[in-house]
Amino acid sequence: MERDENGFMENNSRPIQPLADDAEGSVSSCIFFLDHVGEVVLKRTSDGLSWKLIKSLHNEEDKMSCLGMKVVRDIEMEVNFADIYALNFMDWGLVHESAPTGAEGSVLDCSSEMYRFTVHVVHKSKTQPSPWTPSVYMFGHKSLEICKTWANLIHAHLHMEAKRPKNLLVFVNPRSGKAHGCRIWEAVAPLFSLAKVKTKVIVTERAGHARDVLSSITNRDLSLYDGAVAVGGDGFFNEILNGLLVSRHKAPYPPVPGDTMNPAESQSNITTGNVNRTSLDHCDYNEDGSPLLTGSEQIETQPPNLEEDPESPFPNDMFRFGLIPAGSTDAIVICTTGVRDPVTSALHIILGKRVHLDIAQLVRWRKTHSSNEEPCVRYAASFAGYGFYGDVITESEKHRWMGPKRYDYAGTKVFLQHRSYEAEVNYVELESGEPSSSPEAEVSSSTIWCLPKKSDWVSCRTNCAVCNSKPNDTKIGSPFLGLNSKGVKWSRSKGRFLSVGAAVISCRNEKAPDGLVADAHLSDGFLHLILIKDCPHPSYLWHLIQLARKGGDPLDFQFVEHHKTRAFTFTSIGKEGVWNVDGELFQAHQLSAQVFRGLISMFATGPEA
């Protein structure tokens, strides 16, 4: 090799050619220069690419690189097309080859000019189970034809990945969490550009902005996008979820509280009541009086014409939701990807990953003790809680200037107050034969189904057998209550409660590493109803300590009731009625809830560990 006039190494050795013994030549196996590595044999496999540093394919002279030194490193790699998120042809330019120069082990950088293309690959961390990191490999060749042939070959395989999004609607909340929403999006946006994913970005200007956009857009316009992405926290995701579902999702309401214990009346309500009503009746999203939900920010929006494009109903299996974490807790993204990392979430979206997610429908029948019955619907993706949970979110909204620390302050203040509330909760019992968290669990046919012991728990993971099971009575996207609801049994719990909570997913977060319910699943069609009865202050403190522990058991207390159910109703005996729905305030004195199995699809795979 000689140096050119610019001081770069000029490669005057033999032209790089495809391996002679390969029948398919350059489209099956070829020698390339890999940037900062050296000569490698690049091969196309059945489902991806592999390459290996050349050591023994040629004689001793062919092993020589810069300054006659041997390349001794054994570089071998294999990647699947499913893990390649982008490819770029870069035309003519420098490719660097690193080679050892002597006993000291120093490295000399040798550069050559050639045609190049880059392959952008997703790698999973070797030290942690879930984080994904992007890596880039630059391949060079003296032949423009060979370089373009391989680039086109790889691009064709990526184009065949039909599930990958091409066009996304992105909502960025600049005030989520520590107000880093815009900065986080700017950090991951280049990944979408590399992958040739088009994005229409809307930076929200007020509370309810994203909801108003999605509730007013027509189905025909919405069908132009492969999904909606939220850059924010759980509450912001809830806003986008409700913006799409409230005006579009039609299903029977769950029973009105008070009707559940009367089988005849309940059956009549279930099968005929509210079957095809649009759930916008009398529901004011700016009612809660929080600093971000003021009446001055209300705007009138017209419901979309849902009949204009009957072939594109929403929600559907093709349209997916994405969430890039920028919030205070980010429980939803932790439960669906396993890690609170914007890059990992962005790569899940770009690669078109898919997992179904249960959604809870909450119907408020009465806002206050004295108000008339005015049904109002909200949807929840992670959690709905009353009592302690409602008090914490109410208190925290007064101190938004504190950022995420407001939750610690509000939680401590509410805990010290130790308030309890009188309420009545009715829930559906699960009969024997209902699926449990463990597919292998067996129960007696003569007893009511009971929750498995902790040792029998099966946590929700990627390719979860529980979520992928297909029981005959619960179809994807369907509620538990339908026309075949004879024999549904309800149980009642009445008294004073510190809190009433309904977990749709485990709600794992950094403060509760196992979540509220460690064995909750993303798409099994169940809610986990957690009733914390009034108890001494130290006992409740020990419950919270167990919740914050990895491997703790916050449900193993006599004052804690844990019921796995498909629906429940709630009535406050007093005048209080503030709920925390995915981190957002929702005032409800009388409420019903049911779960829809796998109602939406997320750009995610589920946690890997």
FIKOL-927658 format. One record per residue (C-alpha): residue in one letter; x, y, z. Coordinates in steps of 0.1 Angstrom, whole numbers, padded with zeros to 4 digits, always signed. Layout:
N
AXYZ;...
# end
This chain:
609
M+0000+0000+0000;E+0011+0036-0007;R+0000+0068+0006;D-0019+0091-0017;E-0014+0129-0019;N-0038+0134+0010;G-0019+0110+0033;F-0044+0082+0031;M-0034+0046+0024;E-0041+0037-0012;N-0049+0000-0018;N-0029-0012-0049;S-0035-0049-0041;R-0056-0072-0062;P-0093-0062-0069;I-0117-0077-0044;Q-0138-0103-0061;P-0165-0127-0051;L-0154-0161-0039;A-0147-0182-0070;D-0163-0214-0058;D-0197-0198-0052;A-0222-0205-0079;E-0242-0174-0072;G-0213-0151-0070;S-0218-0117-0054;V-0254-0122-0044;S-0246-0151-0021;S-0211-0147-0008;C-0185-0119-0014;I-0154-0104+0001;F-0159-0069+0015;F-0139-0045+0036;L-0156-0040+0070;D-0149-0006+0084;H-0123-0006+0112;V-0120-0044+0110;G-0106-0056+0076;E-0114-0080+0049;V-0144-0102+0057;V-0165-0128+0039;L-0200-0115+0038;K-0226-0142+0032;R-0264-0142+0028;T-0281-0168+0050;S-0316-0180+0049;D-0328-0153+0073;G-0301-0128+0074;L-0264-0120+0070;S-0232-0134+0084;W-0196-0123+0080;K-0162-0135+0092;L-0127-0120+0092;I-0105-0136+0066;K-0077-0157+0083;S-0073-0190+0066;L-0092-0187+0033;H-0060-0175+0015;N-0023-0182+0018;E+0002-0164+0040;E+0007-0136+0015;D-0030-0129+0013;K-0032-0127+0050;M-0009-0097+0050;S-0025-0063+0056;C-0009-0029+0063;L+0029-0029+0066;G+0029-0067+0061;M+0014-0075+0095;K-0010-0104+0100;V-0046-0098+0110;V-0050-0121+0140;R-0084-0111+0154;D-0112-0136+0148;I-0142-0114+0139;E-0174-0133+0133;M-0210-0120+0132;E-0245-0131+0123;V-0276-0109+0121;N-0312-0116+0111;F-0330-0094+0086;A-0356-0089+0114;D-0329-0071+0135;I-0318-0048+0107;Y-0337-0015+0110;A-0320+0005+0082;L-0296+0004+0052;N-0279+0033+0035;F-0259+0033+0003;M-0231+0059+0008;D-0214+0059-0026;W-0176+0065-0028;G-0156+0072+0004;L-0132+0061+0030;V-0132+0026+0046;H-0107+0021+0075;E-0088-0010+0083;S-0072-0015+0117;A-0042-0037+0119;P-0017-0045+0147;T+0018-0030+0140;G+0041-0047+0165;A+0047-0064+0198;E+0035-0034+0217;G+0000-0042+0204;S-0005-0007+0190;V-0030-0002+0161;L-0024+0016+0128;D-0054+0029+0110;C-0052+0022+0072;S-0078+0039+0050;S-0089+0031+0015;E-0115+0047-0008;M-0142+0025-0022;Y-0180+0022-0026;R-0198+0017+0007;F-0231+0008+0023;T-0240+0008+0060;V-0262-0018+0077;H-0279-0006+0109;V-0286-0034+0134;V-0303-0038+0167;H-0283-0055+0194;K-0295-0066+0228;S-0275-0059+0258;K-0253-0087+0271;T-0253-0074+0306;Q-0290-0066+0309;P-0319-0086+0295;S-0340-0059+0278;P-0322-0028+0266;W-0317-0026+0229;T-0288-0006+0213;P-0283+0004+0176;S-0251-0006+0159;V-0238+0003+0124;Y-0215-0017+0101;M-0200-0001+0070;F-0190-0024+0042;G-0168-0013+0013;H-0161-0027-0022;K-0142-0014-0052;S-0170-0025-0075;L-0200-0002-0077;E-0221-0030-0092;I-0213-0055-0065;C-0219-0029-0037;K-0252-0018-0052;T-0263-0054-0057;W-0258-0063-0021;A-0274-0031-0009;N-0304-0037-0031;L-0306-0073-0019;I-0307-0063+0018;H-0331-0035+0011;A-0355-0059-0007;H-0355-0082+0024;L-0363-0052+0047;H-0391-0041+0023;M-0406-0076+0027;E-0410-0069+0065;A-0447-0059+0060;K-0454-0053+0096;R-0429-0024+0098;P-0445+0011+0099;K-0441+0035+0070;N-0460+0065+0083;L-0466+0075+0119;L-0485+0102+0138;V-0463+0113+0167;F-0475+0134+0196;V-0448+0150+0219;N-0457+0163+0253;P-0431+0189+0262;R-0443+0190+0299;S-0442+0153+0307;G-0420+0142+0336;K-0391+0165+0339;A-0403+0185+0308;H-0378+0166+0285;G-0403+0154+0260;C-0390+0175+0231;R-0353+0167+0239;I-0361+0129+0240;W-0379+0130+0207;E-0350+0149+0191;A-0326+0122+0204;V-0345+0093+0188;A-0359+0111+0156;P-0327+0103+0136;L-0334+0066+0140;F-0368+0070+0123;S-0351+0090+0095;L-0325+0063+0089;A-0352+0037+0087;K-0372+0058+0062;V-0402+0060+0085;K-0422+0091+0078;T-0434+0110+0109;K-0459+0138+0113;V-0450+0154+0146;I-0474+0174+0168;V-0459+0191+0199;T-0489+0196+0222;E-0496+0231+0234;R-0521+0223+0262;A-0537+0195+0281;G-0562+0176+0259;H-0546+0187+0226;A-0536+0152+0215;R-0570+0139+0225;D-0588+0165+0205;V-0568+0158+0174;L-0574+0121+0175;S-0611+0124+0184;S-0618+0148+0155;I-0597+0131+0128;T-0617+0110+0104;N-0611+0072+0101;R-0601+0077+0065;D-0574+0102+0074;L-0563+0081+0104;S-0559+0050+0081;L-0531+0069+0063;Y-0510+0062+0094;D-0497+0028+0107;G-0499+0040+0143;A-0499+0068+0168;V-0468+0074+0190;A-0468+0092+0223;V-0436+0108+0236;G-0445+0113+0272;G-0457+0094+0303;D-0486+0071+0312;G-0510+0100+0316;F-0502+0113+0281;F-0506+0078+0266;N-0540+0077+0283;E-0550+0109+0266;I-0541+0095+0232;L-0558+0062+0240;N-0590+0079+0249;G-0588+0103+0220;L-0590+0073+0196;L-0613+0050+0216;V-0639+0072+0232;S-0656+0082+0199;R-0650+0050+0181;H-0651+0019+0203;K-0687+0006+0207;A-0696-0021+0231;P-0722-0029+0258;Y-0716-0010+0290;P-0710-0031+0322;P-0739-0033+0347;V-0749-0002+0367;P-0739-0006+0404;G-0768-0020+0423;D-0780-0042+0394;T-0752-0067+0397;M-0767-0086+0427;N-0801-0090+0409;P-0795-0116+0382;A-0827-0109+0363;E-0822-0071+0362;S-0784-0075+0355;Q-0791-0099+0326;S-0815-0074+0310;N-0790-0046+0314;I-0761-0065+0300;T-0777-0077+0268;T-0797-0047+0258;G-0783-0016+0274;N-0761+0009+0255;V-0750-0016+0229;N-0741+0009+0202;R-0738+0042+0219;T-0710+0066+0212;S-0694+0072+0246;L-0691+0110+0245;D-0723+0117+0264;H-0719+0144+0291;C-0682+0136+0296;D-0661+0167+0302;Y-0624+0160+0301;N-0615+0193+0318;E-0637+0187+0348;D-0611+0178+0374;G-0597+0212+0382;S-0561+0202+0381;P-0535+0228+0370;L-0533+0212+0335;L-0570+0207+0331;T-0586+0241+0332;G-0619+0251+0318;S-0604+0278+0297;E-0587+0251+0276;Q-0619+0235+0264;I-0626+0234+0227;E-0655+0221+0209;T-0647+0192+0186;Q-0671+0174+0162;P-0671+0136+0164;P-0657+0120+0133;N-0679+0106+0107;L-0675+0069+0116;E-0696+0057+0087;E-0676+0073+0059;D-0651+0045+0057;P-0666+0013+0071;E-0637-0007+0058;S-0613+0010+0082;P-0628+0006+0117;F-0608+0016+0147;P-0594+0001+0168;N-0580-0026+0145;D-0551-0050+0145;M-0530-0031+0120;F-0531+0002+0137;R-0507+0002+0167;F-0498+0025+0195;G-0463+0034+0204;L-0449+0049+0236;I-0415+0065+0240;P-0409+0071+0277;A-0406+0107+0289;G-0428+0106+0320;S-0425+0103+0358;T-0431+0066+0362;D-0435+0051+0327;A-0451+0019+0340;I-0467+0011+0306;V-0435+0011+0287;I-0416-0009+0314;C-0443-0035+0313;T-0444-0037+0275;T-0407-0035+0266;G-0390-0044+0299;V-0370-0012+0302;R-0375+0025+0306;D-0353+0035+0276;P-0363+0058+0247;V-0340+0042+0222;T-0353+0007+0230;S-0389+0019+0226;A-0380+0037+0193;L-0364+0005+0179;H-0395-0016+0189;I-0416+0009+0168;I-0393+0010+0138;L-0390-0028+0136;G-0428-0031+0138;K-0430-0053+0169;R-0465-0061+0181;V-0481-0072+0213;H-0518-0070+0223;L-0528-0051+0254;D-0559-0054+0275;I-0578-0022+0280;A-0602-0014+0309;Q-0634+0005+0302;L-0646+0026+0331;V-0681+0040+0330;R-0690+0067+0355;W-0727+0067+0363;R-0726+0095+0389;K-0700+0121+0393;T-0711+0131+0429;H-0735+0117+0454;S-0763+0141+0444;S-0758+0142+0406;N-0781+0126+0381;E-0771+0095+0362;E-0749+0107+0333;P-0727+0080+0318;C-0692+0090+0309;V-0666+0066+0296;R-0628+0065+0302;Y-0603+0038+0291;A-0573+0027+0311;A-0542+0008+0299;S-0525+0002+0333;F-0544+0011+0365;A-0574+0027+0380;G-0573+0035+0418;Y-0595+0052+0444;G-0587+0063+0479;F-0550+0065+0486;Y-0543+0065+0448;G-0568+0092+0441;D-0556+0113+0470;V-0520+0111+0459;I-0527+0122+0423;T-0549+0150+0436;E-0522+0163+0459;S-0495+0159+0433;E-0513+0180+0408;K-0509+0209+0432;H-0471+0206+0430;R-0464+0200+0394;W-0435+0225+0396;M-0417+0199+0417;G-0415+0175+0387;P-0415+0137+0395;K-0405+0144+0431;R-0441+0156+0437;Y-0452+0120+0439;D-0428+0113+0468;Y-0440+0144+0486;A-0477+0137+0479;G-0474+0100+0488;T-0458+0108+0521;K-0484+0135+0530;V-0513+0112+0521;F-0498+0083+0539;L-0495+0103+0571;Q-0532+0114+0568;H-0542+0077+0567;R-0577+0084+0554;S-0601+0055+0548;Y-0633+0056+0527;E-0666+0037+0530;A-0676+0020+0498;E-0692-0010+0482;V-0675-0031+0456;N-0691-0059+0435;Y-0670-0081+0413;V-0674-0111+0390;E-0663-0144+0405;L-0642-0166+0383;E-0656-0201+0381;S-0635-0233+0380;G-0621-0237+0346;E-0612-0201+0341;P-0576-0196+0329;S-0551-0187+0356;S-0517-0172+0355;S-0503-0207+0352;P-0515-0227+0323;E-0506-0259+0342;A-0526-0249+0373;E-0555-0272+0380;V-0584-0265+0404;S-0613-0286+0416;S-0644-0283+0394;S-0666-0279+0425;T-0649-0248+0439;I-0646-0212+0429;W-0614-0205+0410;C-0587-0192+0434;L-0554-0173+0428;P-0523-0195+0426;K-0496-0194+0452;K-0467-0172+0446;S-0445-0201+0437;D-0469-0210+0409;W-0469-0175+0393;V-0460-0173+0357;S-0447-0138+0348;C-0457-0122+0315;R-0428-0123+0291;T-0421-0122+0253;N-0442-0148+0235;C-0462-0153+0267;A-0482-0186+0266;V-0509-0171+0287;C-0514-0140+0265;N-0512-0161+0233;S-0538-0186+0245;K-0572-0185+0228;P-0600-0195+0251;N-0634-0199+0234;D-0652-0175+0256;T-0629-0145+0253;K-0620-0133+0218;I-0594-0107+0211;G-0609-0072+0216;S-0640-0085+0233;P-0654-0078+0267;F-0663-0105+0291;L-0699-0095+0292;G-0719-0105+0262;L-0752-0122+0252;N-0740-0155+0268;S-0737-0142+0303;K-0761-0165+0321;G-0747-0179+0353;V-0723-0150+0359;K-0718-0148+0397;W-0711-0116+0416;S-0696-0111+0450;R-0697-0081+0473;S-0672-0064+0495;K-0684-0035+0517;G-0667-0015+0544;R-0640+0010+0549;F-0611+0009+0525;L-0577+0027+0524;S-0577+0021+0487;V-0595+0003+0459;G-0573-0005+0429;A-0578-0023+0395;A-0546-0033+0377;V-0548-0041+0340;I-0511-0050+0339;S-0484-0055+0365;C-0476-0018+0367;R-0439-0024+0372;N-0419+0008+0377;E-0387+0019+0394;K-0404+0024+0428;A-0422-0010+0425;P-0399-0033+0406;D-0424-0062+0406;G-0454-0039+0402;L-0487-0040+0421;V-0494-0075+0408;A-0463-0094+0398;D-0482-0121+0378;A-0505-0098+0359;H-0504-0103+0321;L-0506-0079+0291;S-0534-0097+0273;D-0552-0124+0293;G-0585-0106+0297;F-0584-0101+0334;L-0584-0072+0359;H-0567-0075+0393;L-0589-0060+0419;I-0570-0050+0450;L-0589-0039+0481;I-0569-0025+0510;K-0592-0025+0540;D-0587-0001+0569;C-0558-0012+0590;P-0533+0002+0615;H-0508+0027+0602;P-0477+0004+0608;S-0494-0025+0589;Y-0501-0003+0559;L-0465+0009+0560;W-0453-0027+0558;H-0476-0033+0528;L-0460-0003+0510;I-0425-0015+0519;Q-0432-0049+0504;L-0445-0031+0473;A-0412-0013+0469;R-0391-0045+0474;K-0379-0067+0446;G-0394-0100+0453;G-0417-0086+0480;D-0453-0098+0485;P-0475-0067+0491;L-0507-0088+0487;D-0499-0113+0515;F-0518-0095+0543;Q-0551-0101+0560;F-0563-0066+0553;V-0556-0070+0515;E-0582-0086+0492;H-0570-0096+0458;H-0596-0108+0432;K-0589-0117+0397;T-0620-0106+0378;R-0634-0095+0344;A-0656-0067+0358;F-0665-0048+0389;T-0688-0020+0401;F-0680+0006+0427;T-0702+0029+0448;S-0689+0054+0473;I-0710+0055+0505;G-0696+0090+0514;K-0693+0121+0492;E-0658+0115+0481;G-0651+0100+0447;V-0617+0108+0431;W-0600+0081+0409;N-0565+0079+0395;V-0568+0065+0359;D-0534+0060+0344;G-0521+0089+0364;E-0550+0112+0354;L-0578+0125+0377;F-0613+0112+0372;Q-0641+0121+0396;A-0667+0093+0400;H-0690+0086+0429;Q-0705+0055+0411;L-0685+0035+0386;S-0685+0003+0366;A-0655-0013+0349;Q-0649-0042+0325;V-0618-0054+0306;F-0615-0059+0268;R-0590-0085+0260;G-0562-0074+0236;L-0583-0044+0225;I-0553-0025+0211;S-0519-0034+0197;M-0486-0019+0209;F-0453-0015+0192;A-0436-0038+0217;T-0428-0075+0225;G-0433-0077+0262;P-0405-0078+0287;E-0378-0104+0281;A-0370-0109+0317;
# end
